[in-house]
Amino acid sequence: MIEKSRKRKKILIWTGGIILILVLGISLTSKYFANKFKPLIKAQIKELVLRSTDSLYHIEFSAIRINLLTANASLTEVKVIPDTQVFKKLTALKKAPNNIYYVELEKLGIRNFHLFRLLRHRKLNISQLRLDNPNVVMINKQFDFNEDKQPRPNQSPYDYISAYLKEFRIHTIDFNNVRFKYINNNKAKPEIDSVKNLNIRLKDYLIDPHSATDKNRLYLLKDVKINLNNYTFATPDSLYRLNLNQLDFSAASGKLNIKSFSLIPRYDEMRFGQILGYAKDRYEIQMSDISLDGINLPLYILKQELFAREMNIANGSVAVFNNNSLAKRNTEKIGRYPHQLLQKVEAKLNISKLNLSNVNISYSEFDRDSRQKGTISFENTSGSFSNVTNTPKYKSLNPFMTASLTSYLMGKGKLDVNFKFDLNAKDGAFSYSGVLGPMEGRSLNRITRPLGMVEVKSGTVKKLEFLIDANDRKASGLMKFQYNDLSVNLLKREEGESRLVRQGWMSFLANAIILNPNNPDSSGILITAAIHEERKKNGSFFAFIWRSLLQGIKHSVGVTEAKQQKIKTQIARFGQMKIDREARQARREKRRLLRKKAEALRKK
């Protein structure tokens, strides 16, 4: 028994020793051959880059490490540099690309380069290239000869490698934590943008006899995936901070998803204008879900044109605020409607359809007279925009951007509204129409009290219809406003008071003389209101639409210029009657005092 145990122990020792010797031998042999082949591999890598890029790029690195056992390797202090002289020659031959790249990184990792497949089949297959913390500079220069160019090489790179390789494939190329700089060289002065924390994965890069003509490949790749986390950008005027969280894009599907987007003002509502020293619209935007489908990545890479079949925006809010108590800046806002601003965007943009879902939109003003903020809100807004573009090609096919939206005014009344924007109109022409359904009139007090100093005491909106044509200078149209039992209180702010108080006599006159309590009236006659609103040169798009509709509402309920003049005359008459009465009272009091004085003198 003891003898058997000793024999088993000897066998284990010998086996372990043999395995150890084999491992050491293989390791030393691997290291020997790795060192021996390093110069050859280094030369082949450089040759491969030159040949596969038609000598446009060359690669530099300080050292190479190879482990034949694990089939892994790494390059340190790597630079991929374009040859400017070759680029000039390619430009002269009309073969140059629109973009050239400079890449620099500390280490490039090569995982599993399948040595036996290379030796046996002359196929260089690499599982992964990993580039950590690279600096990438992309320089764009548009060339007419690249117009409508397909996302495939003019000449197959296989022609350059076929002498010594049957296939060159990289399954994944990972750029992690990229610092990316984009230089637009299409103007007299280059424009520079940059972004950090970018992650890019290139899938299945292949050079073989057929890959260059494969229509399912994009620049020899099966897919390009882009990820960006927690991107923050301060606007040039330092008034806003743009935050973007979790952007994901896949070129194969053409889909881009953004988890959340926000435009946050640096200052709160009241401080915003105070810092500037004048009244200016303050925007605050929050969006939870944004997606784009059908993005054409080759078009964007080639010409920086964003083309998407469909865009979806859901679950968010847009709030606009203006402090009307501050001085107005004389700067004109002519030419700054949404469709006009879209045409001024330098990058070409075309979104066939833009869908909104569950977006709350509000416009607020702080009034100089009431010293209060009034807000008109359009809640749970949903609908779509069509032909969102500034690209001449698409505008020539259809020069109109349209929108069809459904919302809830003050969260109560259902509002269906349609816009039609003329993208080519030099005067900013657009039109809008809509129908507001039943709602309680007192719901409007959030805006009528602070901004109109009018409180709706009672009233029911039955239906409001409007159709308006507008441009940079004016809006004209027609409104039909049906309602019942309208009664209001006119308000004023007393000196030293923070609240608004009712003007009893004025309210009585307004209800008795000015307002139509019902429309149509008891005889069935419906008063329609013609709208003719002149736009203030420094007025915003939102304010212009609101004031145009407000004019129609005022005229529908009877607040016309003629009636306002009538009540002013009546007030002036009552005022004169009060003055005359007080004068008579003063004369009577004077006579009474004189009589009293005369009587006192007689008694003496």
C-alpha positions in Angstrom: 0.0 0.0 0.0 2.8 2.4 1.0 4.7 1.4 -2.2 1.7 2.2 -4.4 1.4 5.6 -2.8 5.1 6.4 -3.4 4.7 5.3 -7.1 1.6 7.6 -7.5 3.5 10.5 -6.0 6.4 10.0 -8.3 4.1 9.9 -11.4 2.4 13.2 -10.3 5.8 14.8 -9.8 7.1 13.7 -13.1 3.9 14.7 -14.9 3.9 18.1 -13.3 7.5 18.6 -14.1 7.0 17.6 -17.8 4.0 20.0 -18.0 6.1 22.8 -16.4 8.9 22.2 -18.8 6.6 22.2 -21.8 4.9 25.4 -20.7 8.3 27.1 -20.1 9.5 25.8 -23.5 6.4 27.0 -25.3 6.6 30.3 -23.5 10.2 30.8 -24.3 9.7 29.6 -27.9 6.8 32.0 -28.3 8.8 34.9 -26.9 11.7 34.0 -29.1 9.6 33.9 -32.3 7.6 37.0 -31.2 10.9 38.9 -30.8 12.2 37.5 -34.1 9.1 38.4 -36.0 8.6 41.8 -34.4 10.4 43.8 -37.1 8.6 41.9 -39.8 5.2 42.4 -38.2 5.9 46.0 -37.6 6.8 46.5 -41.2 3.7 44.6 -42.3 1.4 46.7 -40.2 2.8 49.9 -41.7 2.6 48.4 -45.2 -1.0 47.3 -44.6 -2.2 50.8 -43.5 -0.4 52.4 -46.5 -1.8 49.9 -49.0 -5.4 49.8 -47.7 -5.7 53.6 -47.7 -4.1 54.2 -51.0 -1.0 55.7 -49.3 -3.2 58.5 -47.8 -2.5 57.4 -44.2 0.6 56.1 -42.4 0.8 54.7 -38.9 3.6 55.4 -36.3 4.1 53.7 -33.0 7.0 53.5 -30.6 6.8 49.8 -29.7 5.0 46.5 -30.3 4.3 43.7 -27.9 3.3 40.3 -29.1 2.2 37.2 -27.2 1.8 34.2 -29.5 0.3 32.0 -26.7 -2.7 34.3 -26.3 -2.6 35.7 -29.8 -2.7 39.2 -28.4 -0.6 42.3 -29.2 -0.4 45.9 -28.5 1.1 49.1 -30.0 2.2 52.0 -27.9 2.3 55.8 -28.6 0.2 55.3 -31.8 -0.4 58.0 -34.4 -2.4 57.7 -37.6 -1.4 60.6 -39.8 -2.7 61.6 -43.3 -0.1 62.5 -45.9 -1.0 66.0 -47.0 0.9 65.7 -50.3 -1.0 62.5 -51.2 -4.2 64.3 -50.3 -3.4 67.1 -52.7 -2.6 64.7 -55.4 -5.9 62.8 -54.8 -7.7 66.2 -54.8 -6.2 67.0 -58.2 -7.3 63.6 -59.5 -10.8 64.1 -58.0 -10.4 61.1 -55.8 -9.9 62.7 -52.4 -12.4 62.1 -49.6 -14.3 65.0 -48.0 -12.9 64.1 -44.6 -9.4 63.4 -43.3 -8.6 62.2 -39.8 -5.7 62.5 -37.3 -5.7 59.9 -34.6 -3.4 59.8 -31.6 -3.5 57.4 -28.5 -1.2 56.0 -25.9 -2.0 52.3 -26.6 -3.8 50.2 -29.3 -4.7 46.8 -28.1 -5.0 43.8 -30.5 -6.9 40.8 -29.1 -6.7 37.4 -30.7 -5.2 37.8 -34.1 -5.7 34.1 -35.0 -2.1 33.3 -35.8 -2.7 29.7 -37.2 -5.4 31.0 -39.5 -3.0 33.6 -40.8 -0.2 31.0 -41.4 -2.4 28.3 -42.9 -5.0 30.3 -44.9 -3.4 33.7 -45.3 -6.4 35.3 -43.6 -5.7 37.9 -40.9 -8.7 37.9 -38.6 -8.6 40.0 -35.4 -11.2 39.7 -32.8 -10.8 43.2 -31.4 -8.9 46.5 -31.8 -9.2 48.6 -28.6 -8.3 52.3 -28.6 -8.6 53.9 -25.2 -8.8 57.6 -24.7 -7.9 58.6 -28.3 -7.7 62.1 -29.6 -9.5 62.2 -33.0 -9.5 65.3 -35.3 -11.7 65.3 -38.3 -11.3 67.9 -41.0 -14.1 68.4 -43.5 -13.8 70.0 -46.9 -16.7 69.6 -49.4 -15.7 68.6 -53.0 -18.2 68.7 -55.8 -16.8 65.5 -57.3 -18.0 63.6 -54.2 -21.6 64.7 -54.7 -23.9 61.6 -54.5 -20.9 59.4 -53.8 -21.7 55.9 -52.5 -20.4 54.9 -49.1 -17.9 52.4 -50.7 -14.3 52.8 -51.8 -13.6 53.8 -55.5 -11.1 51.0 -55.7 -11.2 47.9 -53.6 -8.5 47.8 -50.9 -8.3 44.1 -51.7 -6.2 45.0 -54.7 -3.5 46.3 -52.4 -3.4 43.3 -50.1 -4.2 40.4 -52.3 -0.5 39.6 -53.0 -0.1 38.4 -49.4 -3.5 38.2 -47.8 -6.8 36.5 -48.9 -8.8 38.3 -46.3 -8.4 41.0 -43.6 -11.1 41.2 -41.0 -11.6 43.0 -37.7 -14.7 41.9 -35.8 -14.9 44.9 -33.5 -13.0 48.2 -33.3 -13.7 50.0 -30.1 -12.9 53.7 -29.5 -13.4 54.3 -25.8 -13.7 57.8 -24.2 -12.9 59.6 -27.4 -12.0 63.3 -27.4 -13.3 64.3 -30.8 -12.7 67.6 -32.6 -14.5 68.6 -35.8 -13.0 71.3 -38.1 -15.2 72.7 -40.8 -12.9 74.0 -43.6 -15.6 75.1 -46.0 -15.4 78.8 -45.0 -12.8 81.5 -45.1 -12.3 81.0 -41.4 -12.4 77.4 -40.1 -15.2 76.5 -37.5 -14.3 74.1 -34.7 -16.6 72.0 -32.6 -15.5 69.4 -30.0 -17.0 66.7 -27.8 -15.7 64.4 -25.1 -16.7 61.1 -23.5 -17.7 59.6 -26.9 -17.7 55.9 -27.4 -17.6 54.4 -30.9 -17.8 50.7 -32.0 -17.1 49.7 -35.6 -18.5 46.3 -36.4 -17.1 43.7 -38.8 -14.5 45.6 -40.9 -13.8 43.4 -43.9 -11.4 43.5 -46.9 -11.9 40.6 -49.3 -12.7 40.2 -53.0 -16.4 41.2 -52.5 -16.6 43.6 -49.5 -16.0 46.8 -51.5 -19.2 46.2 -53.6 -21.3 44.9 -50.7 -24.3 47.3 -50.5 -25.0 46.2 -47.0 -21.7 47.6 -45.9 -20.8 51.1 -44.9 -17.2 51.9 -45.7 -16.4 48.2 -45.5 -18.2 48.0 -42.1 -21.4 46.2 -41.1 -22.3 48.7 -38.5 -21.2 51.8 -36.7 -22.5 52.3 -33.1 -22.0 55.6 -31.3 -22.6 56.2 -27.6 -22.4 59.5 -25.7 -23.1 59.9 -22.0 -23.7 63.0 -20.0 -22.8 65.6 -22.5 -22.9 69.2 -21.2 -22.4 72.4 -23.3 -22.6 76.0 -22.3 -24.1 78.3 -25.0 -21.7 81.0 -26.3 -23.7 83.8 -24.5 -23.4 81.8 -21.2 -27.2 82.2 -20.6 -28.0 78.5 -21.0 -26.6 75.1 -20.4 -27.4 72.2 -22.7 -27.5 68.8 -21.1 -27.8 65.5 -23.0 -28.0 62.1 -21.3 -27.5 58.8 -23.0 -27.2 59.1 -26.8 -27.1 55.8 -28.7 -26.9 55.5 -32.5 -26.7 52.5 -34.9 -25.8 53.1 -38.6 -27.2 49.7 -39.6 -30.7 50.5 -38.3 -30.4 54.2 -38.9 -31.8 54.8 -35.4 -30.7 57.4 -32.8 -32.1 57.5 -29.3 -31.6 60.2 -26.6 -32.8 59.3 -23.1 -33.1 63.0 -22.0 -32.4 66.5 -23.3 -32.6 69.8 -21.5 -31.9 73.4 -22.1 -31.5 75.0 -18.7 -31.3 78.8 -18.2 -28.5 80.0 -15.9 -30.8 82.4 -14.0 -34.3 82.1 -12.7 -37.3 83.8 -14.4 -37.0 87.3 -12.8 -33.2 87.4 -12.6 -32.8 86.4 -16.2 -33.9 89.7 -17.7 -32.5 91.7 -14.8 -29.0 90.4 -15.5 -29.4 91.4 -19.2 -31.0 94.7 -18.3 -33.9 94.4 -20.8 -36.9 92.1 -21.6 -35.9 89.0 -23.4 -37.7 85.6 -23.9 -36.3 83.0 -21.5 -36.6 79.4 -22.7 -36.6 76.3 -20.5 -36.8 72.9 -22.3 -37.0 69.4 -20.8 -37.5 66.3 -23.0 -37.4 62.7 -21.7 -37.5 60.7 -24.9 -36.2 61.6 -28.3 -35.6 59.3 -31.3 -34.8 59.6 -34.9 -35.3 56.8 -37.5 -33.9 56.4 -41.0 -30.8 58.5 -40.5 -28.5 58.6 -43.5 -25.0 58.4 -41.9 -23.0 58.4 -45.2 -24.7 61.6 -46.1 -23.8 63.2 -42.8 -20.2 62.0 -42.9 -19.8 63.2 -46.5 -21.6 66.5 -46.4 -22.8 67.1 -42.8 -26.4 66.9 -43.8 -28.8 65.4 -41.3 -31.5 63.4 -43.1 -34.0 61.4 -41.1 -37.2 59.7 -42.1 -38.9 60.3 -38.8 -38.2 62.1 -35.4 -40.2 61.5 -32.2 -40.2 63.7 -29.2 -42.2 62.6 -26.1 -42.8 63.5 -22.5 -41.4 66.9 -22.1 -42.1 70.6 -21.6 -41.2 73.9 -23.3 -41.7 77.1 -21.1 -41.2 80.6 -22.4 -41.1 83.6 -20.1 -40.8 87.3 -20.6 -40.5 90.1 -17.9 -42.7 92.8 -19.4 -41.8 95.2 -16.6 -38.3 95.7 -18.0 -37.3 98.0 -20.9 -37.8 96.6 -24.3 -34.7 96.3 -26.4 -35.0 98.0 -29.8 -33.5 94.9 -31.5 -35.9 93.7 -34.2 -37.1 90.1 -34.2 -38.2 90.3 -37.8 -37.0 87.2 -39.6 -37.0 85.0 -36.4 -40.1 82.9 -36.8 -39.4 79.1 -36.3 -39.4 78.4 -40.0 -37.2 81.4 -40.7 -34.6 80.3 -38.1 -34.7 76.8 -39.6 -33.5 78.3 -42.9 -30.7 80.1 -41.2 -29.2 76.9 -39.7 -25.9 76.4 -41.6 -26.0 72.6 -41.5 -28.5 71.1 -43.9 -31.4 69.4 -42.3 -34.3 67.3 -43.5 -36.8 65.4 -41.3 -39.7 64.0 -43.2 -41.9 63.8 -40.2 -41.6 65.0 -36.6 -44.0 63.6 -34.0 -44.8 65.2 -30.6 -46.4 63.3 -27.8 -47.3 64.5 -24.3 -45.4 67.8 -24.4 -46.5 70.7 -22.2 -46.0 74.2 -23.8 -46.5 77.4 -21.9 -46.0 81.2 -22.5 -45.7 83.5 -19.5 -45.3 87.2 -19.0 -44.7 89.3 -15.9 -46.9 92.4 -16.2 -45.6 95.9 -15.3 -49.1 97.1 -14.2 -50.4 94.1 -12.2 -46.9 93.1 -11.0 -48.0 89.5 -11.4 -47.2 86.7 -13.8 -49.7 85.4 -16.3 -49.5 82.1 -18.1 -51.2 80.5 -21.0 -50.6 76.8 -21.2 -51.1 74.1 -23.9 -50.9 70.8 -22.0 -50.5 67.2 -23.3 -49.7 68.5 -26.8 -49.4 65.8 -29.4 -49.3 65.8 -33.2 -46.8 66.0 -36.0 -44.8 68.3 -38.3 -44.1 67.4 -41.9 -41.3 68.5 -44.2 -39.0 70.0 -41.6 -36.2 71.1 -43.9 -33.8 73.8 -45.0 -32.4 71.8 -47.9 -33.1 73.5 -51.4 -33.6 70.1 -53.0 -36.5 69.2 -50.8 -37.9 72.7 -50.7 -38.2 72.6 -54.5 -40.3 69.5 -54.2 -42.5 70.9 -51.4 -42.0 74.5 -50.1 -44.3 74.1 -47.1 -43.7 72.8 -43.6 -47.0 71.9 -41.9 -48.1 71.0 -38.4 -51.2 69.4 -37.1 -51.4 69.4 -33.3 -53.9 68.6 -30.5 -53.6 70.2 -27.1 -55.5 71.2 -24.0 -55.8 74.9 -23.3 -55.1 75.5 -19.6 -55.3 71.7 -19.3 -59.1 72.0 -19.9 -60.4 72.8 -23.4 -59.4 70.6 -26.3 -57.6 72.6 -29.0 -56.9 71.3 -32.5 -54.6 73.7 -34.4 -52.9 73.5 -37.8 -49.9 75.6 -39.0 -48.6 76.0 -42.6 -45.2 77.7 -43.0 -43.9 78.9 -46.3 -40.2 77.9 -46.3 -39.3 80.1 -49.2 -41.3 83.3 -48.2 -39.0 86.3 -47.7 -41.7 87.9 -45.5 -42.0 84.9 -43.2 -45.5 84.1 -44.4 -47.4 81.4 -42.5 -51.0 80.6 -41.5 -52.7 79.0 -38.6 -56.2 77.7 -37.9 -57.8 75.9 -35.0 -60.9 74.9 -33.1 -61.2 75.1 -29.3 -63.9 72.9 -27.7 -66.0 73.4 -24.6 -64.4 74.7 -21.4 -65.2 76.7 -18.3 -64.3 80.4 -18.9 -62.9 80.9 -15.4 -60.0 78.6 -16.4 -58.6 81.5 -18.4 -58.1 83.7 -15.3 -54.5 82.5 -15.0 -53.8 84.8 -17.9 -56.6 87.3 -18.0 -56.2 88.5 -14.4 -52.4 89.3 -14.5 -52.1 90.4 -18.1 -55.5 91.9 -18.8 -56.6 92.9 -15.3 -59.9 91.2 -16.1 -61.4 88.3 -14.1 -63.9 86.0 -15.7 -66.7 85.8 -13.1 -68.8 83.4 -15.1 -69.1 82.1 -18.7 -68.9 78.9 -20.7 -66.9 78.5 -23.9 -68.9 76.4 -26.3 -66.7 76.7 -29.4 -63.9 79.0 -30.7 -62.8 78.8 -34.3 -60.1 80.9 -36.0 -58.3 81.2 -39.4 -55.4 83.6 -39.6 -52.8 84.5 -42.3 -49.6 86.2 -41.0 -46.2 87.4 -42.0 -43.4 89.5 -40.5 -45.5 92.6 -40.2 -49.2 91.7 -39.6 -51.8 89.0 -39.0 -55.3 89.1 -40.5 -58.1 86.6 -40.3 -61.5 85.7 -38.8 -62.7 84.3 -35.4 -66.0 82.8 -34.4 -66.4 82.6 -30.6 -69.5 81.0 -29.2 -70.1 81.3 -25.4 -72.8 81.7 -22.8 -73.4 83.7 -19.6 -70.2 85.9 -19.7 -69.7 88.2 -16.8 -66.4 89.8 -15.7 -64.8 91.9 -13.0 -62.4 94.6 -13.9 -59.4 94.8 -11.6 -56.8 97.3 -10.5 -53.8 97.3 -8.2 -54.0 99.8 -5.4 -50.9 101.7 -4.4 -49.1 99.7 -1.7 -51.2 96.6 -2.4 -49.7 93.3 -3.7 -53.1 92.0 -4.8 -55.6 93.0 -7.4 -58.9 94.5 -6.2 -62.2 94.7 -8.0 -63.4 98.0 -9.6 -67.1 97.8 -8.8 -68.5 100.7 -10.8 -66.2 99.9 -13.8 -67.2 96.3 -13.7 -70.9 97.2 -13.7 -70.3 99.5 -16.7 -68.3 96.8 -18.6 -71.0 94.2 -18.1 -73.9 96.5 -18.8 -72.5 98.5 -21.7 -69.6 96.7 -23.3 -69.8 92.9 -23.0 -72.1 90.7 -25.0 -73.2 88.1 -22.4 -74.0 85.5 -25.1 -72.8 84.8 -28.6 -74.9 84.0 -30.5 -77.4 86.3 -28.7 -81.0 85.5 -27.9 -82.1 86.1 -31.5 -79.5 83.6 -32.8 -77.1 86.2 -34.3 -73.5 85.2 -34.1 -70.9 88.0 -33.9 -67.8 87.2 -35.9 -64.6 89.1 -35.3 -62.2 90.3 -37.9 -58.5 90.2 -36.8 -56.0 92.8 -37.9 -53.0 92.8 -35.6 -49.8 94.7 -36.3 -46.7 93.0 -35.1 -44.3 94.8 -32.8 -40.8 94.7 -34.4 -39.4 93.4 -31.1 -42.3 91.0 -30.5 -41.7 87.3 -30.3 -43.5 84.6 -32.3 -45.4 83.4 -29.2 -46.5 86.9 -28.2 -47.6 87.7 -31.8 -49.9 84.7 -32.0 -51.3 85.3 -28.5 -52.0 88.9 -29.1 -53.7 88.2 -32.5 -56.0 85.6 -30.9 -56.6 88.0 -27.9 -57.8 90.7 -30.3 -60.3 88.3 -31.9 -61.5 87.3 -28.4 -61.9 90.9 -27.2 -63.9 91.9 -30.3 -66.1 88.7 -30.1 -67.1 89.5 -26.5 -67.8 93.2 -27.4 -64.6 94.9 -26.4 -64.4 97.0 -29.6 -62.8 100.4 -30.1 -66.3 101.9 -30.5 -67.6 100.4 -27.2 -64.4 101.3 -25.4 -64.8 104.9 -26.6 -68.4 104.8 -25.5 -67.6 103.7 -22.0 -64.7 106.2 -21.8 -67.2 109.0 -22.7 -69.6 107.6 -20.1 -66.9 107.5 -17.5 -65.9 111.0 -18.4 -69.5 112.2 -18.2 -69.9 110.5 -14.8 -66.6 112.1 -13.8 -67.8 115.6 -14.8 -71.1 115.0 -13.0 -69.1 114.1 -9.9 -67.0 117.3 -10.3 -70.1 119.4 -10.8 -71.8 117.8 -7.8 -68.7 118.4 -5.7 -68.6 122.0 -6.9 -72.2 122.6 -6.0 -71.6 121.0 -2.6 -68.6 123.4 -2.1 -70.7 126.4 -3.1 -73.5 125.4 -0.8 -71.0 124.9 2.1 -69.5 128.3 1.4 -72.9 130.0 1.5 -73.8 128.1 4.7 -70.6 129.3 6.3 -71.3 132.9 5.2 -74.8 132.8 6.6 -73.5 131.4 9.9 -70.9 134.2 10.1 -73.5 136.9 9.3 -75.8 135.5 11.9 -73.1 135.6 14.5 -72.4 139.2 13.7 -76.0 140.2 14.1 -76.2 138.7 17.5 -73.3 140.9 18.7 
